[in-house]
Amino acid sequence: MLTAGIVGLPNVGKSTLFNALVANAKAQAANFPFCTIEPNVGVVAVPDKRLEVLAKISQSVQIVPTRIEFVDIAGLVKGASQGEGLGNKFLSHIREVDAIVHVVRCFENDDIIHVAGSLDPIRDIDIIKLELGLADLDQIERRIERTRKTAKTSKDAQIELAALEKISVALNEGKQASTVSLNEEEAPLIKPLGLLTAKPVIYAANVSEEDLATGNEWVAKVKEMAAQEGAQVVIISAQVESELVELPPDEIAEFLSSLGVEESGLKSLIRATYQLLGLRTYFTSGPKETRAWTIHCGMLAPQAAGVIHTDFERGFIRAETVAYQDLVTHGSMSAAKEKGLVRSEGKEYTVEEGDVMLFRFNV
């Protein structure tokens, strides 16, 4: 399952956003620092209209969307890497996530205290980046000490040590671990460390309802900074997201349209996360269920089958495959077959976005 850790300074709207994204979440959203005292974890379904279309074609009994897990981390402050606020206890909770959603306050509100005393998104981002970098540096330095002892007799340890030292130099220069180029031998040895500054980042610019459609000067500054990093920015309004939770489904589109936007912050955030991580969706569809599966771009058919079950990958024979749009256009699998649009793909086939697949395998 895809996981994303939500980070940011206190009072930037993290927990409000989390509560909205995960309607049944129990996170508090109070106007004081550290109101989230344990990491809150919530799982949400990934919205995909194609599922309903396929389910209708296959007359499926149930629909099973793919899911994404959000982890809401207590508000970090300057000195978090040294134990300030709730410190390292919470930094450790995001070492396992696939991506970081960095919520940045881009709205004025005198009733909501800013922990740094004034609104400055770039300063706020730099505080979080510094703390994540210092936490990584502390971990790297401790790892270097241990690795030096084994590097005298182990080639793998020598390779790891060289990589660790490269990352240490970068972190000491105030750079992110993601800027360090690692070769195919080094990368697998460093990956288990779960370095925070090596993770892909999406900046969620939290704005007022009035600025949701167009953004504002603060969002422009965040976008400019993100462009230099190669990071993505999603404009969201945690307050709007919390209002959407209260609306019946048939009123959501109308409400969003009145604000000048086409989709919810959740959809924008998930779409950006998929794009950032290079993810794709394929489907299985039949009378029992229609289900979405998440894979990495470039995965071959056996690997995609392995996402369902490892036995599928080990015993893979072939995959009967049809493009989503071809199946929808012709209305049924049998009609698509008659047109020659259902293909028998082998082990070297690269799965495409929206493929509808039936795997043949040996048990």
TILUMZA-663499 format. One record per residue (C-alpha): residue number from 1; residue in three letters; x, y, z. Coordinates in nm, 3 decimals, padded with zeros to 5 digits. Example, Ala and Ser with C-alpha at 12.3 -4.5 7.8 and 13.67 -1.06 7.14 Angstrom:
2
atom pos = 1 | code = ala | east = 01.230 | north = -00.450 | up = 00.780
atom pos = 2 | code = ser | east = 01.367 | north = -00.106 | up = 00.714
This chain:
363
atom pos = 1 | code = met | east = 00.000 | north = 00.000 | up = 00.000
atom pos = 2 | code = leu | east = 00.122 | north = 00.349 | up = -00.086
atom pos = 3 | code = thr | east = 00.202 | north = 00.555 | up = 00.225
atom pos = 4 | code = ala | east = 00.245 | north = 00.930 | up = 00.266
atom pos = 5 | code = gly | east = 00.358 | north = 01.114 | up = 00.577
atom pos = 6 | code = ile | east = 00.201 | north = 01.454 | up = 00.644
atom pos = 7 | code = val | east = 00.451 | north = 01.697 | up = 00.804
atom pos = 8 | code = gly | east = 00.469 | north = 02.068 | up = 00.878
atom pos = 9 | code = leu | east = 00.494 | north = 02.323 | up = 01.156
atom pos = 10 | code = pro | east = 00.221 | north = 02.333 | up = 01.421
atom pos = 11 | code = asn | east = -00.100 | north = 02.515 | up = 01.324
atom pos = 12 | code = val | east = -00.051 | north = 02.495 | up = 00.947
atom pos = 13 | code = gly | east = -00.364 | north = 02.281 | up = 00.903
atom pos = 14 | code = lys | east = -00.211 | north = 01.933 | up = 00.904
atom pos = 15 | code = ser | east = -00.459 | north = 01.765 | up = 01.133
atom pos = 16 | code = thr | east = -00.755 | north = 01.950 | up = 00.981
atom pos = 17 | code = leu | east = -00.645 | north = 01.818 | up = 00.643
atom pos = 18 | code = phe | east = -00.588 | north = 01.469 | up = 00.781
atom pos = 19 | code = asn | east = -00.932 | north = 01.461 | up = 00.940
atom pos = 20 | code = ala | east = -01.086 | north = 01.564 | up = 00.610
atom pos = 21 | code = leu | east = -00.888 | north = 01.315 | up = 00.405
atom pos = 22 | code = val | east = -00.972 | north = 01.036 | up = 00.643
atom pos = 23 | code = ala | east = -01.329 | north = 01.109 | up = 00.748
atom pos = 24 | code = asn | east = -01.323 | north = 00.870 | up = 01.042
atom pos = 25 | code = ala | east = -00.981 | north = 00.982 | up = 01.169
atom pos = 26 | code = lys | east = -00.950 | north = 01.062 | up = 01.536
atom pos = 27 | code = ala | east = -00.677 | north = 01.327 | up = 01.509
atom pos = 28 | code = gln | east = -00.740 | north = 01.643 | up = 01.703
atom pos = 29 | code = ala | east = -00.734 | north = 01.976 | up = 01.521
atom pos = 30 | code = ala | east = -00.693 | north = 02.223 | up = 01.805
atom pos = 31 | code = asn | east = -00.536 | north = 02.567 | up = 01.797
atom pos = 32 | code = phe | east = -00.220 | north = 02.485 | up = 01.991
atom pos = 33 | code = pro | east = 00.108 | north = 02.306 | up = 01.917
atom pos = 34 | code = phe | east = 00.148 | north = 01.931 | up = 01.961
atom pos = 35 | code = cys | east = -00.223 | north = 01.855 | up = 01.968
atom pos = 36 | code = thr | east = -00.142 | north = 01.533 | up = 01.779
atom pos = 37 | code = ile | east = 00.042 | north = 01.330 | up = 02.038
atom pos = 38 | code = glu | east = 00.055 | north = 01.002 | up = 01.855
atom pos = 39 | code = pro | east = 00.096 | north = 00.957 | up = 01.483
atom pos = 40 | code = asn | east = -00.247 | north = 00.913 | up = 01.334
atom pos = 41 | code = val | east = -00.281 | north = 00.667 | up = 01.051
atom pos = 42 | code = gly | east = -00.573 | north = 00.661 | up = 00.812
atom pos = 43 | code = val | east = -00.641 | north = 00.465 | up = 00.494
atom pos = 44 | code = val | east = -00.846 | north = 00.620 | up = 00.215
atom pos = 45 | code = ala | east = -00.974 | north = 00.480 | up = -00.113
atom pos = 46 | code = val | east = -00.818 | north = 00.627 | up = -00.426
atom pos = 47 | code = pro | east = -01.103 | north = 00.782 | up = -00.630
atom pos = 48 | code = asp | east = -01.122 | north = 00.636 | up = -00.983
atom pos = 49 | code = lys | east = -01.435 | north = 00.670 | up = -01.197
atom pos = 50 | code = arg | east = -01.315 | north = 00.390 | up = -01.426
atom pos = 51 | code = leu | east = -01.396 | north = 00.134 | up = -01.158
atom pos = 52 | code = glu | east = -01.770 | north = 00.196 | up = -01.176
atom pos = 53 | code = val | east = -01.766 | north = 00.177 | up = -01.556
atom pos = 54 | code = leu | east = -01.581 | north = -00.156 | up = -01.554
atom pos = 55 | code = ala | east = -01.803 | north = -00.295 | up = -01.279
atom pos = 56 | code = lys | east = -02.109 | north = -00.218 | up = -01.488
atom pos = 57 | code = ile | east = -01.962 | north = -00.393 | up = -01.792
atom pos = 58 | code = ser | east = -01.863 | north = -00.701 | up = -01.589
atom pos = 59 | code = gln | east = -02.173 | north = -00.686 | up = -01.366
atom pos = 60 | code = ser | east = -01.940 | north = -00.713 | up = -01.068
atom pos = 61 | code = val | east = -02.077 | north = -00.782 | up = -00.722
atom pos = 62 | code = gln | east = -01.830 | north = -00.545 | up = -00.560
atom pos = 63 | code = ile | east = -01.578 | north = -00.272 | up = -00.638
atom pos = 64 | code = val | east = -01.239 | north = -00.265 | up = -00.466
atom pos = 65 | code = pro | east = -01.038 | north = 00.055 | up = -00.517
atom pos = 66 | code = thr | east = -00.670 | north = 00.080 | up = -00.447
atom pos = 67 | code = arg | east = -00.581 | north = 00.263 | up = -00.125
atom pos = 68 | code = ile | east = -00.335 | north = 00.513 | up = 00.014
atom pos = 69 | code = glu | east = -00.229 | north = 00.542 | up = 00.378
atom pos = 70 | code = phe | east = -00.177 | north = 00.885 | up = 00.532
atom pos = 71 | code = val | east = 00.030 | north = 00.926 | up = 00.848
atom pos = 72 | code = asp | east = -00.027 | north = 01.251 | up = 01.036
atom pos = 73 | code = ile | east = 00.287 | north = 01.351 | up = 01.228
atom pos = 74 | code = ala | east = 00.281 | north = 01.593 | up = 01.521
atom pos = 75 | code = gly | east = 00.384 | north = 01.949 | up = 01.430
atom pos = 76 | code = leu | east = 00.761 | north = 01.980 | up = 01.409
atom pos = 77 | code = val | east = 00.943 | north = 02.287 | up = 01.539
atom pos = 78 | code = lys | east = 01.294 | north = 02.426 | up = 01.519
atom pos = 79 | code = gly | east = 01.513 | north = 02.189 | up = 01.720
atom pos = 80 | code = ala | east = 01.295 | north = 01.883 | up = 01.655
atom pos = 81 | code = ser | east = 01.598 | north = 01.683 | up = 01.543
atom pos = 82 | code = gln | east = 01.751 | north = 01.748 | up = 01.885
atom pos = 83 | code = gly | east = 01.435 | north = 01.654 | up = 02.074
atom pos = 84 | code = glu | east = 01.261 | north = 01.992 | up = 02.087
atom pos = 85 | code = gly | east = 00.882 | north = 01.974 | up = 02.094
atom pos = 86 | code = leu | east = 00.804 | north = 01.610 | up = 02.037
atom pos = 87 | code = gly | east = 01.126 | north = 01.567 | up = 01.843
atom pos = 88 | code = asn | east = 01.277 | north = 01.248 | up = 01.712
atom pos = 89 | code = lys | east = 00.992 | north = 01.036 | up = 01.846
atom pos = 90 | code = phe | east = 00.786 | north = 01.154 | up = 01.551
atom pos = 91 | code = leu | east = 01.058 | north = 01.187 | up = 01.290
atom pos = 92 | code = ser | east = 01.108 | north = 00.811 | up = 01.319
atom pos = 93 | code = his | east = 00.747 | north = 00.752 | up = 01.213
atom pos = 94 | code = ile | east = 00.804 | north = 00.890 | up = 00.863
atom pos = 95 | code = arg | east = 01.115 | north = 00.690 | up = 00.777
atom pos = 96 | code = glu | east = 00.897 | north = 00.416 | up = 00.631
atom pos = 97 | code = val | east = 00.668 | north = 00.627 | up = 00.411
atom pos = 98 | code = asp | east = 00.692 | north = 00.642 | up = 00.032
atom pos = 99 | code = ala | east = 00.648 | north = 01.019 | up = 00.007
atom pos = 100 | code = ile | east = 00.622 | north = 01.325 | up = 00.227
atom pos = 101 | code = val | east = 00.333 | north = 01.570 | up = 00.206
atom pos = 102 | code = his | east = 00.468 | north = 01.895 | up = 00.348
atom pos = 103 | code = val | east = 00.175 | north = 02.116 | up = 00.447
atom pos = 104 | code = val | east = 00.264 | north = 02.485 | up = 00.426
atom pos = 105 | code = arg | east = 00.050 | north = 02.764 | up = 00.567
atom pos = 106 | code = cys | east = -00.039 | north = 03.014 | up = 00.295
atom pos = 107 | code = phe | east = -00.333 | north = 03.185 | up = 00.463
atom pos = 108 | code = glu | east = -00.375 | north = 03.477 | up = 00.703
atom pos = 109 | code = asn | east = -00.586 | north = 03.424 | up = 01.012
atom pos = 110 | code = asp | east = -00.534 | north = 03.624 | up = 01.330
atom pos = 111 | code = asp | east = -00.734 | north = 03.369 | up = 01.527
atom pos = 112 | code = ile | east = -00.489 | north = 03.086 | up = 01.450
atom pos = 113 | code = ile | east = -00.154 | north = 03.134 | up = 01.621
atom pos = 114 | code = his | east = 00.156 | north = 03.098 | up = 01.404
atom pos = 115 | code = val | east = 00.428 | north = 02.921 | up = 01.599
atom pos = 116 | code = ala | east = 00.695 | north = 03.149 | up = 01.446
atom pos = 117 | code = gly | east = 00.491 | north = 03.466 | up = 01.501
atom pos = 118 | code = ser | east = 00.436 | north = 03.563 | up = 01.137
atom pos = 119 | code = leu | east = 00.336 | north = 03.420 | up = 00.798
atom pos = 120 | code = asp | east = 00.636 | north = 03.321 | up = 00.585
atom pos = 121 | code = pro | east = 00.598 | north = 02.988 | up = 00.400
atom pos = 122 | code = ile | east = 00.956 | north = 02.977 | up = 00.270
atom pos = 123 | code = arg | east = 01.097 | north = 03.026 | up = 00.619
atom pos = 124 | code = asp | east = 00.860 | north = 02.758 | up = 00.749
atom pos = 125 | code = ile | east = 00.970 | north = 02.514 | up = 00.477
atom pos = 126 | code = asp | east = 01.336 | north = 02.582 | up = 00.553
atom pos = 127 | code = ile | east = 01.279 | north = 02.507 | up = 00.922
atom pos = 128 | code = ile | east = 01.130 | north = 02.167 | up = 00.843
atom pos = 129 | code = lys | east = 01.395 | north = 02.088 | up = 00.581
atom pos = 130 | code = leu | east = 01.670 | north = 02.177 | up = 00.825
atom pos = 131 | code = glu | east = 01.527 | north = 01.954 | up = 01.097
atom pos = 132 | code = leu | east = 01.483 | north = 01.662 | up = 00.860
atom pos = 133 | code = gly | east = 01.837 | north = 01.715 | up = 00.733
atom pos = 134 | code = leu | east = 01.983 | north = 01.727 | up = 01.084
atom pos = 135 | code = ala | east = 01.796 | north = 01.409 | up = 01.177
atom pos = 136 | code = asp | east = 01.940 | north = 01.238 | up = 00.867
atom pos = 137 | code = leu | east = 02.289 | north = 01.366 | up = 00.944
atom pos = 138 | code = asp | east = 02.274 | north = 01.228 | up = 01.297
atom pos = 139 | code = gln | east = 02.168 | north = 00.890 | up = 01.160
atom pos = 140 | code = ile | east = 02.436 | north = 00.896 | up = 00.887
atom pos = 141 | code = glu | east = 02.715 | north = 00.981 | up = 01.130
atom pos = 142 | code = arg | east = 02.619 | north = 00.698 | up = 01.362
atom pos = 143 | code = arg | east = 02.602 | north = 00.461 | up = 01.066
atom pos = 144 | code = ile | east = 02.946 | north = 00.572 | up = 00.945
atom pos = 145 | code = glu | east = 03.099 | north = 00.487 | up = 01.282
atom pos = 146 | code = arg | east = 02.958 | north = 00.134 | up = 01.270
atom pos = 147 | code = thr | east = 03.038 | north = 00.077 | up = 00.905
atom pos = 148 | code = arg | east = 03.401 | north = 00.181 | up = 00.937
atom pos = 149 | code = lys | east = 03.459 | north = -00.115 | up = 01.167
atom pos = 150 | code = thr | east = 03.336 | north = -00.369 | up = 00.912
atom pos = 151 | code = ala | east = 03.472 | north = -00.194 | up = 00.602
atom pos = 152 | code = lys | east = 03.816 | north = -00.342 | up = 00.665
atom pos = 153 | code = thr | east = 03.693 | north = -00.689 | up = 00.576
atom pos = 154 | code = ser | east = 03.367 | north = -00.640 | up = 00.383
atom pos = 155 | code = lys | east = 03.337 | north = -00.508 | up = 00.027
atom pos = 156 | code = asp | east = 02.970 | north = -00.421 | up = 00.078
atom pos = 157 | code = ala | east = 03.063 | north = -00.219 | up = 00.386
atom pos = 158 | code = gln | east = 03.327 | north = -00.034 | up = 00.183
atom pos = 159 | code = ile | east = 03.068 | north = 00.054 | up = -00.083
atom pos = 160 | code = glu | east = 02.819 | north = 00.164 | up = 00.183
atom pos = 161 | code = leu | east = 03.080 | north = 00.374 | up = 00.362
atom pos = 162 | code = ala | east = 03.165 | north = 00.561 | up = 00.043
atom pos = 163 | code = ala | east = 02.796 | north = 00.634 | up = -00.012
atom pos = 164 | code = leu | east = 02.745 | north = 00.742 | up = 00.349
atom pos = 165 | code = glu | east = 03.036 | north = 00.982 | up = 00.329
atom pos = 166 | code = lys | east = 02.901 | north = 01.140 | up = 00.009
atom pos = 167 | code = ile | east = 02.564 | north = 01.193 | up = 00.175
atom pos = 168 | code = ser | east = 02.728 | north = 01.332 | up = 00.489
atom pos = 169 | code = val | east = 02.910 | north = 01.597 | up = 00.283
atom pos = 170 | code = ala | east = 02.586 | north = 01.701 | up = 00.114
atom pos = 171 | code = leu | east = 02.391 | north = 01.722 | up = 00.440
atom pos = 172 | code = asn | east = 02.666 | north = 01.927 | up = 00.605
atom pos = 173 | code = glu | east = 02.640 | north = 02.168 | up = 00.313
atom pos = 174 | code = gly | east = 02.267 | north = 02.207 | up = 00.381
atom pos = 175 | code = lys | east = 02.163 | north = 01.997 | up = 00.081
atom pos = 176 | code = gln | east = 01.911 | north = 01.712 | up = 00.073
atom pos = 177 | code = ala | east = 02.012 | north = 01.345 | up = 00.050
atom pos = 178 | code = ser | east = 01.804 | north = 01.330 | up = -00.268
atom pos = 179 | code = thr | east = 02.063 | north = 01.548 | up = -00.444
atom pos = 180 | code = val | east = 02.335 | north = 01.282 | up = -00.400
atom pos = 181 | code = ser | east = 02.387 | north = 01.053 | up = -00.697
atom pos = 182 | code = leu | east = 02.421 | north = 00.689 | up = -00.592
atom pos = 183 | code = asn | east = 02.519 | north = 00.406 | up = -00.825
atom pos = 184 | code = glu | east = 02.339 | north = 00.071 | up = -00.856
atom pos = 185 | code = glu | east = 02.562 | north = -00.083 | up = -00.588
atom pos = 186 | code = glu | east = 02.527 | north = 00.200 | up = -00.337
atom pos = 187 | code = ala | east = 02.154 | north = 00.273 | up = -00.359
atom pos = 188 | code = pro | east = 02.028 | north = -00.064 | up = -00.224
atom pos = 189 | code = leu | east = 02.263 | north = -00.038 | up = 00.075
atom pos = 190 | code = ile | east = 02.138 | north = 00.311 | up = 00.167
atom pos = 191 | code = lys | east = 01.766 | north = 00.256 | up = 00.106
atom pos = 192 | code = pro | east = 01.700 | north = 00.068 | up = 00.437
atom pos = 193 | code = leu | east = 01.803 | north = 00.381 | up = 00.630
atom pos = 194 | code = gly | east = 01.482 | north = 00.554 | up = 00.518
atom pos = 195 | code = leu | east = 01.653 | north = 00.892 | up = 00.493
atom pos = 196 | code = leu | east = 01.394 | north = 01.166 | up = 00.533
atom pos = 197 | code = thr | east = 01.555 | north = 01.408 | up = 00.287
atom pos = 198 | code = ala | east = 01.579 | north = 01.137 | up = 00.022
atom pos = 199 | code = lys | east = 01.203 | north = 01.098 | up = 00.002
atom pos = 200 | code = pro | east = 00.995 | north = 01.261 | up = -00.273
atom pos = 201 | code = val | east = 00.811 | north = 01.569 | up = -00.147
atom pos = 202 | code = ile | east = 00.481 | north = 01.728 | up = -00.238
atom pos = 203 | code = tyr | east = 00.417 | north = 02.072 | up = -00.096
atom pos = 204 | code = ala | east = 00.051 | north = 02.117 | up = 00.000
atom pos = 205 | code = ala | east = -00.007 | north = 02.492 | up = 00.001
atom pos = 206 | code = asn | east = -00.292 | north = 02.539 | up = 00.246
atom pos = 207 | code = val | east = -00.496 | north = 02.845 | up = 00.147
atom pos = 208 | code = ser | east = -00.822 | north = 03.008 | up = 00.244
atom pos = 209 | code = glu | east = -01.140 | north = 02.923 | up = 00.056
atom pos = 210 | code = glu | east = -01.114 | north = 03.245 | up = -00.146
atom pos = 211 | code = asp | east = -00.768 | north = 03.157 | up = -00.282
atom pos = 212 | code = leu | east = -00.832 | north = 02.792 | up = -00.367
atom pos = 213 | code = ala | east = -00.887 | north = 02.845 | up = -00.741
atom pos = 214 | code = thr | east = -00.604 | north = 03.088 | up = -00.810
atom pos = 215 | code = gly | east = -00.360 | north = 03.069 | up = -00.521
atom pos = 216 | code = asn | east = -00.196 | north = 03.383 | up = -00.382
atom pos = 217 | code = glu | east = 00.144 | north = 03.550 | up = -00.347
atom pos = 218 | code = trp | east = 00.255 | north = 03.298 | up = -00.086
atom pos = 219 | code = val | east = 00.165 | north = 03.004 | up = -00.313
atom pos = 220 | code = ala | east = 00.364 | north = 03.167 | up = -00.593
atom pos = 221 | code = lys | east = 00.671 | north = 03.177 | up = -00.370
atom pos = 222 | code = val | east = 00.627 | north = 02.810 | up = -00.274
atom pos = 223 | code = lys | east = 00.591 | north = 02.713 | up = -00.642
atom pos = 224 | code = glu | east = 00.907 | north = 02.904 | up = -00.731
atom pos = 225 | code = met | east = 01.105 | north = 02.728 | up = -00.459
atom pos = 226 | code = ala | east = 00.958 | north = 02.386 | up = -00.546
atom pos = 227 | code = ala | east = 01.050 | north = 02.429 | up = -00.913
atom pos = 228 | code = gln | east = 01.414 | north = 02.468 | up = -00.813
atom pos = 229 | code = glu | east = 01.392 | north = 02.138 | up = -00.622
atom pos = 230 | code = gly | east = 01.195 | north = 01.952 | up = -00.888
atom pos = 231 | code = ala | east = 00.915 | north = 01.908 | up = -00.632
atom pos = 232 | code = gln | east = 00.540 | north = 01.940 | up = -00.689
atom pos = 233 | code = val | east = 00.291 | north = 02.183 | up = -00.535
atom pos = 234 | code = val | east = -00.077 | north = 02.116 | up = -00.476
atom pos = 235 | code = ile | east = -00.306 | north = 02.398 | up = -00.369
atom pos = 236 | code = ile | east = -00.547 | north = 02.278 | up = -00.104
atom pos = 237 | code = ser | east = -00.779 | north = 02.429 | up = 00.153
atom pos = 238 | code = ala | east = -00.800 | north = 02.216 | up = 00.464
atom pos = 239 | code = gln | east = -01.108 | north = 02.410 | up = 00.566
atom pos = 240 | code = val | east = -01.282 | north = 02.337 | up = 00.235
atom pos = 241 | code = glu | east = -01.187 | north = 01.969 | up = 00.261
atom pos = 242 | code = ser | east = -01.344 | north = 01.953 | up = 00.606
atom pos = 243 | code = glu | east = -01.663 | north = 02.109 | up = 00.465
atom pos = 244 | code = leu | east = -01.675 | north = 01.853 | up = 00.181
atom pos = 245 | code = val | east = -01.689 | north = 01.571 | up = 00.437
atom pos = 246 | code = glu | east = -02.024 | north = 01.708 | up = 00.557
atom pos = 247 | code = leu | east = -02.182 | north = 01.730 | up = 00.212
atom pos = 248 | code = pro | east = -02.384 | north = 01.458 | up = 00.036
atom pos = 249 | code = pro | east = -02.201 | north = 01.319 | up = -00.272
atom pos = 250 | code = asp | east = -02.436 | north = 01.483 | up = -00.523
atom pos = 251 | code = glu | east = -02.359 | north = 01.831 | up = -00.386
atom pos = 252 | code = ile | east = -01.979 | north = 01.806 | up = -00.380
atom pos = 253 | code = ala | east = -01.921 | north = 01.880 | up = -00.751
atom pos = 254 | code = glu | east = -02.153 | north = 02.182 | up = -00.737
atom pos = 255 | code = phe | east = -01.978 | north = 02.318 | up = -00.427
atom pos = 256 | code = leu | east = -01.632 | north = 02.278 | up = -00.582
atom pos = 257 | code = ser | east = -01.752 | north = 02.440 | up = -00.903
atom pos = 258 | code = ser | east = -01.876 | north = 02.740 | up = -00.706
atom pos = 259 | code = leu | east = -01.520 | north = 02.780 | up = -00.576
atom pos = 260 | code = gly | east = -01.374 | north = 02.759 | up = -00.926
atom pos = 261 | code = val | east = -01.212 | north = 02.415 | up = -00.895
atom pos = 262 | code = glu | east = -01.291 | north = 02.080 | up = -01.055
atom pos = 263 | code = glu | east = -01.165 | north = 01.831 | up = -00.800
atom pos = 264 | code = ser | east = -01.115 | north = 01.796 | up = -00.426
atom pos = 265 | code = gly | east = -00.779 | north = 01.841 | up = -00.257
atom pos = 266 | code = leu | east = -00.771 | north = 01.466 | up = -00.192
atom pos = 267 | code = lys | east = -00.790 | north = 01.388 | up = -00.564
atom pos = 268 | code = ser | east = -00.530 | north = 01.654 | up = -00.647
atom pos = 269 | code = leu | east = -00.299 | north = 01.522 | up = -00.378
atom pos = 270 | code = ile | east = -00.332 | north = 01.159 | up = -00.485
atom pos = 271 | code = arg | east = -00.285 | north = 01.247 | up = -00.854
atom pos = 272 | code = ala | east = 00.031 | north = 01.443 | up = -00.770
atom pos = 273 | code = thr | east = 00.160 | north = 01.158 | up = -00.552
atom pos = 274 | code = tyr | east = 00.108 | north = 00.902 | up = -00.829
atom pos = 275 | code = gln | east = 00.284 | north = 01.127 | up = -01.077
atom pos = 276 | code = leu | east = 00.572 | north = 01.200 | up = -00.839
atom pos = 277 | code = leu | east = 00.631 | north = 00.833 | up = -00.758
atom pos = 278 | code = gly | east = 00.582 | north = 00.713 | up = -01.114
atom pos = 279 | code = leu | east = 00.282 | north = 00.495 | up = -01.033
atom pos = 280 | code = arg | east = 00.029 | north = 00.335 | up = -01.266
atom pos = 281 | code = thr | east = -00.309 | north = 00.165 | up = -01.222
atom pos = 282 | code = tyr | east = -00.428 | north = -00.153 | up = -01.388
atom pos = 283 | code = phe | east = -00.755 | north = -00.338 | up = -01.335
atom pos = 284 | code = thr | east = -00.894 | north = -00.686 | up = -01.294
atom pos = 285 | code = ser | east = -01.266 | north = -00.715 | up = -01.362
atom pos = 286 | code = gly | east = -01.516 | north = -01.000 | up = -01.352
atom pos = 287 | code = pro | east = -01.853 | north = -01.102 | up = -01.206
atom pos = 288 | code = lys | east = -01.713 | north = -01.130 | up = -00.854
atom pos = 289 | code = glu | east = -01.532 | north = -00.797 | up = -00.835
atom pos = 290 | code = thr | east = -01.369 | north = -00.510 | up = -01.020
atom pos = 291 | code = arg | east = -01.045 | north = -00.409 | up = -00.853
atom pos = 292 | code = ala | east = -00.774 | north = -00.147 | up = -00.907
atom pos = 293 | code = trp | east = -00.407 | north = -00.234 | up = -00.854
atom pos = 294 | code = thr | east = -00.118 | north = 00.010 | up = -00.812
atom pos = 295 | code = ile | east = 00.217 | north = -00.066 | up = -00.977
atom pos = 296 | code = his | east = 00.534 | north = 00.123 | up = -01.063
atom pos = 297 | code = cys | east = 00.583 | north = 00.256 | up = -01.412
atom pos = 298 | code = gly | east = 00.780 | north = 00.008 | up = -01.621
atom pos = 299 | code = met | east = 00.666 | north = -00.305 | up = -01.440
atom pos = 300 | code = leu | east = 00.644 | north = -00.617 | up = -01.657
atom pos = 301 | code = ala | east = 00.336 | north = -00.838 | up = -01.660
atom pos = 302 | code = pro | east = 00.474 | north = -01.101 | up = -01.415
atom pos = 303 | code = gln | east = 00.567 | north = -00.828 | up = -01.164
atom pos = 304 | code = ala | east = 00.222 | north = -00.674 | up = -01.195
atom pos = 305 | code = ala | east = 00.070 | north = -01.017 | up = -01.136
atom pos = 306 | code = gly | east = 00.289 | north = -01.047 | up = -00.826
atom pos = 307 | code = val | east = 00.117 | north = -00.744 | up = -00.676
atom pos = 308 | code = ile | east = -00.194 | north = -00.962 | up = -00.652
atom pos = 309 | code = his | east = -00.009 | north = -01.266 | up = -00.517
atom pos = 310 | code = thr | east = 00.348 | north = -01.391 | up = -00.533
atom pos = 311 | code = asp | east = 00.221 | north = -01.723 | up = -00.676
atom pos = 312 | code = phe | east = 00.090 | north = -01.531 | up = -00.978
atom pos = 313 | code = glu | east = 00.439 | north = -01.402 | up = -01.052
atom pos = 314 | code = arg | east = 00.617 | north = -01.734 | up = -00.994
atom pos = 315 | code = gly | east = 00.375 | north = -01.931 | up = -01.210
atom pos = 316 | code = phe | east = 00.306 | north = -01.663 | up = -01.470
atom pos = 317 | code = ile | east = 00.216 | north = -01.798 | up = -01.816
atom pos = 318 | code = arg | east = 00.051 | north = -01.503 | up = -01.993
atom pos = 319 | code = ala | east = -00.185 | north = -01.211 | up = -01.945
atom pos = 320 | code = glu | east = -00.500 | north = -01.152 | up = -02.145
atom pos = 321 | code = thr | east = -00.495 | north = -00.775 | up = -02.180
atom pos = 322 | code = val | east = -00.722 | north = -00.506 | up = -02.319
atom pos = 323 | code = ala | east = -00.692 | north = -00.129 | up = -02.292
atom pos = 324 | code = tyr | east = -00.959 | north = 00.030 | up = -02.072
atom pos = 325 | code = gln | east = -01.089 | north = 00.259 | up = -02.346
atom pos = 326 | code = asp | east = -01.110 | north = -00.025 | up = -02.600
atom pos = 327 | code = leu | east = -01.316 | north = -00.233 | up = -02.357
atom pos = 328 | code = val | east = -01.547 | north = 00.058 | up = -02.278
atom pos = 329 | code = thr | east = -01.589 | north = 00.150 | up = -02.644
atom pos = 330 | code = his | east = -01.701 | north = -00.201 | up = -02.741
atom pos = 331 | code = gly | east = -01.900 | north = -00.269 | up = -02.425
atom pos = 332 | code = ser | east = -01.783 | north = -00.619 | up = -02.338
atom pos = 333 | code = met | east = -01.480 | north = -00.845 | up = -02.332
atom pos = 334 | code = ser | east = -01.631 | north = -01.071 | up = -02.600
atom pos = 335 | code = ala | east = -01.694 | north = -00.776 | up = -02.834
atom pos = 336 | code = ala | east = -01.339 | north = -00.651 | up = -02.779
atom pos = 337 | code = lys | east = -01.208 | north = -01.000 | up = -02.860
atom pos = 338 | code = glu | east = -01.403 | north = -01.007 | up = -03.184
atom pos = 339 | code = lys | east = -01.229 | north = -00.684 | up = -03.284
atom pos = 340 | code = gly | east = -00.889 | north = -00.834 | up = -03.200
atom pos = 341 | code = leu | east = -00.833 | north = -00.589 | up = -02.916
atom pos = 342 | code = val | east = -00.776 | north = -00.848 | up = -02.642
atom pos = 343 | code = arg | east = -00.409 | north = -00.941 | up = -02.656
atom pos = 344 | code = ser | east = -00.217 | north = -01.235 | up = -02.511
atom pos = 345 | code = glu | east = 00.089 | north = -01.079 | up = -02.353
atom pos = 346 | code = gly | east = 00.396 | north = -01.263 | up = -02.226
atom pos = 347 | code = lys | east = 00.667 | north = -01.210 | up = -01.966
atom pos = 348 | code = glu | east = 00.828 | north = -00.914 | up = -02.145
atom pos = 349 | code = tyr | east = 00.511 | north = -00.705 | up = -02.170
atom pos = 350 | code = thr | east = 00.525 | north = -00.367 | up = -01.993
atom pos = 351 | code = val | east = 00.191 | north = -00.297 | up = -01.828
atom pos = 352 | code = glu | east = 00.027 | north = 00.028 | up = -01.941
atom pos = 353 | code = glu | east = -00.193 | north = 00.269 | up = -01.748
atom pos = 354 | code = gly | east = -00.553 | north = 00.146 | up = -01.750
atom pos = 355 | code = asp | east = -00.486 | north = -00.207 | up = -01.876
atom pos = 356 | code = val | east = -00.759 | north = -00.454 | up = -01.786
atom pos = 357 | code = met | east = -00.588 | north = -00.788 | up = -01.725
atom pos = 358 | code = leu | east = -00.662 | north = -01.155 | up = -01.666
atom pos = 359 | code = phe | east = -00.358 | north = -01.357 | up = -01.560
atom pos = 360 | code = arg | east = -00.298 | north = -01.720 | up = -01.655
atom pos = 361 | code = phe | east = -00.055 | north = -01.901 | up = -01.426
atom pos = 362 | code = asn | east = 00.056 | north = -02.239 | up = -01.297
atom pos = 363 | code = val | east = 00.000 | north = -02.308 | up = -00.928
